[in-house]
Amino acid sequence: MAEVIVIGAGPAGVSAALFLAKAGKETLVLDSNASMTKRAWLRNHYGAKDVTGPDLLKTGREQAETFGAKFITEKVTVVDTNGGTKVTVKTESGRSYEAAHIILATGAITELASAIGLELRDGREPRIKTVIDTDGFGRTSKPRIWAAGTVAGVSVHTIITAGDGAKVAIELISELNGERYVDHDVLK
């Protein structure tokens, strides 16, 4: 059983996975391979000169894998909170995975959130009609289920969704650790 399953490997999901894995949390990322970033040409992503979306996603994934995050290409079809003790995730292929928590980072797609029964609200971005209602830290209306990135109502820009994925991961790590978590590496 993983500590955290991240559903979605776009900028928000991979950023969350990077922080979680670097903090030593067993992290599994399940991705349906449908990120809108796969079609992006990024000329406004801080720290990266003119990068393609696929290259940005590849680099992020490699960073997260360096710290132990595991990635599986699977479409999640069911999330069961099992009465609050753990979360079971089932995929299109029939496989099941368990975790203490999940982070939904499904971009513009809210069907899974709706099926889980999460509270939704109107989106503010053009073309993003519905998003998951969170408490501002990533917690949803169901225990153990968090949301990050565009699906949680932040801007579709990769730099912003990546930052939101990191923010939600920091909040979750802090909750798991029982104290505020900070991740700062220092030049030697």
Summary of the structure (lengths in Angstrom):
residues: 188
radius of gyration: 15.3
end to end distance: 36.3
largest distance: 48.6
contacts: 640
relative contact order: 0.22
helix: 34%
strand: 26%
